[in-house]
Amino acid sequence: MNESTGLATSFGAAARAYDRYRPGPPPEAVDWLLPDGCGAVLDLGAGTGLLTRVLVERVADVVAVDPDPRMREVLAQACPRAVALEGTAEAVPLPDARVDAVLVSAAWHWMDPARALPEIARVLRPGGTLGILWTRRDRGVAWVAELDAFVAEFLGTGDRVGRAIQHMTEHLWLPEGAPFTGVESHTVRWRTRVTADELVGMFTTYSGYLTQPPDRREEFAEAIRTRFRTLTDTGTLALPMSCHCWRLRAARS
């Protein structure tokens, strides 16, 4: 197992915390991504179903695919209306032309675009939509960027994943010959109020934390609480968030 695979599969051990503390995508972003009259959609790399929950309120036929059984268990309990399947972006367990849209939330950085894009195009109907979105703390706000830098330094991760995602949100790379056209982007910004426990919880669902030894995890949680107290004295914090979206159309054959 390589480092990237190890990080990607670390989330299942914290599936319940992931579901509780990770922010889901805002409905406005999902509405922008979904094509008009969407009858069937695939949530690819669905995790615990944070996006799936938004989709089942909008689309009659929702399929959610994720490789981790622990994540799928939480998803199935939260979204019984969705069909949850084991699979990956590189081997999607669906027949050709099965869905009108494929959405990937907070998972594109774990996928191999050269292998995933042909698979996604295969399961999309002609002219179907691929939507890629990341819901994150808004690093365009100075104190948020400083907080994330502090976290990366404390955990000794060098913020590898964070930098990779930041680059992807700004520059969507498509391999030559990718079967998609009409690339568009859109960003939704908002603020959400969090307590110290919720902020700690959010950070403890990230791979850089999950791969730390227990004593280091405890030190990290206390460091975040200390940092929280320097940012507010009211017990809650208005945390700036952003959801950056990419929308692509499958090329018609």
N, C-alpha and C positions, 0 to 999 in steps of 0.2 A: 504494500500500500504506500503510495507516494504522499508527500506532505499535503498537497491539495486535496486528495481523496480523504485523508485523515481529518482534515478540517471540515470538509463537506459533510462527513458522516458523524461528526461530533454532536450535531444538534439533536439527534434522536434521544440521547440520554437525558436531555432537558426539554422534552416535547411539551410537557404541561406548562413549564415556566415560559417557554417560547410562545405558546398560545396565549398565555395570560399577559405577558409584558411587551411582546413585539407589537409595534403599531401596524394596523392593517391599512391598505390603500384607501384613500378617500373616495366616496361614490362619484364625485365629479370627475376624477381621473378615469375611473372605469367606464363611465358614460361616454367620455371622449374617445376611448379606445374601441368600444364595441360598435360594429357596423349596424346600420339601420336594419331592423327586421331580423336580427340575429336569432336563429332558432336552436343552434347547438354550439357550445363553446367548450374548449379544453383548457383547464388550468394546469399548466405544465410545470413540474417542480413545485407542487402545491403545498408542501409542508403540512402544517396543521389546518390549513383551509382558511387562512385569514382573507384571502381574495375570494375563495370559493363561496364564503358567506354572502359577499356582495353579489356575486354572479347568480346565485340561486334565486335572488329577489328580482332578477332582470331577465333571465333566460330559462326557458322551459327544460332544456336538455343540457345538463352540466356534467362533464367528466373531469375528474381530478386524478392526475398521475404523479406519483412520487416513489422513489426507490426505498424509502425507509419505512418499515412496518410500524414503528413506534409513532411516527408522525401521522401515518395514514389512520391509525387507530383513533387518535384524537380528532382527526378530520371527519371520520365516519360518524363519530358520536355527535359532533357539532353540526354536521351537514348531511343528515340522512337522505335528503333529496338528491344529492349528487352521487354519481357512481365513482367509487374510489378504486384505482387500479395500480398495481406495481409496474414500474417502468421508468425509463429515463428519456431525456430529450434525444439521445442518439439511437434509441430503440423504442419508439412510441407504440404501445400495444393497441393500436386502432387500425381499422381498415382504411383504404384510400378514400379521399373525399368525404370524410366522416363529419367534419365540423365547419362552421362558418367563420370561426375565430379561434385563435390560440393565444392565450395570455400567459406571460411569464413574469411573476412578481418576486423580486428580491432573490432571483436564482440564476439569472443569465450568466453571471460571472463564474458559476460552477460548470457551465456547459461548453462544449466544443462546437463553435459556430460552423466550422467546415462540415461536421457530421450532423449537427442538429438541424440546420436550416433545410437541407433536402428532406429530412424526415418530417419536419413541420409542414413544408410545402406539400408533401405527399398526403397528409391527413386533412389538409385544407381543401375546401371546394374551390373551383376556379374563381380568382378574384377575391379570395378570402383574406382576412386580416390577421396579421401577427402584431401583438402588442407586448412591449417590454417595458416594465416599470420598476422603479426603486422608490420605496418610502423610507426616508432617512431624516435624521436631524439636519437642520438647514445650516450647512457649514458656511454659507454666505454671511451668517451672523458671527461677528468676531468672537464673542465669548463661547459660542458653540464650537467653533473651530479650535479654540484654545482648550476646551474641555476634551474634545476628541483627541487632540495631540497629547494631552496629559494621560489619557487612558492608554494610548498606544505606547507611550514611553514607559508607563508603569508595568504594563504587561510584557514589554519587550518584544512586541510583535512587529515594530517598525511600521505599523499600519499598512501592511501589504495589501490586505483585502480592501481596506478603506480607500487607498489610493487607486486601486484597480477599478473599484466601483465609481469613484469620482470621475475617472477618465472615461469610463463607459457612459456615464450620464451625459457627458459633454460631447463625446465623439463615438458614435455607434459604428464599429468596424464591421464591414461585411466582406467575406472572402470573394475573390473574383468569380463571377459566374453565379452568384447567389440568386436563387429564383424569386427575388422580391424587388418591387419598385415603389416609387412614390413615398420615400421616407419623410415623415413629418415628426415634429417634437412638440411637447407641451409640458408645462410645469404648473402644479397646484401647490400653493403655500398656505399654511395656517399655523396656529399655535394650540397646543394642548397642555392642560394643567396636569402636573405630575407631583407626587410626593417623593420624599427621599427614597422610600422603599420601592416605589415604582421606577425611579431612575436607576437605582441599583439593580433591580430586576431586569430592566432592559439590557443593561450592559452584561449581566451574567448569562444572557442567552447567546452571546457572540462567541465564535470559535476561539478567539484569542484567550478568552476566560476559561472556556470549557476544557481546554487542554493544559491548564495550569494545575499544579499540585494543590491539595486542600489548604495548606497554611497560606499559600500565596493568594488563594481566593478570598480568604478571610481578611487579609491585609488590604486587598483591593476594595472589597465592599466598604470597609471603614474609611478608606481614602476617598471614595466617592461621597460618602455621607459628609465627611469633613468639607469637601469641595462644595457640596450642595449648600451647606450653611453659609458659605461665603457669597453665594449668589442670591439668597433670599432669607428673610427672617419671618416669613408668614406661614411656613409649613408646606407651601406649594410653590411651584415654579412654572411660569408660562414658557414651555419649551417650543422653540420655533421648529417646524417640520416642513419638509418639502417632498413632493412626489413627482419625479421626472419620468415622462413617458415618451416612448418611441412607437410610432404606428407605421406599419408597412403593408403593402398589398402583394399578395401572391401573384406572380406573373401568370397570365393566361396562356395556356399551351395552344 
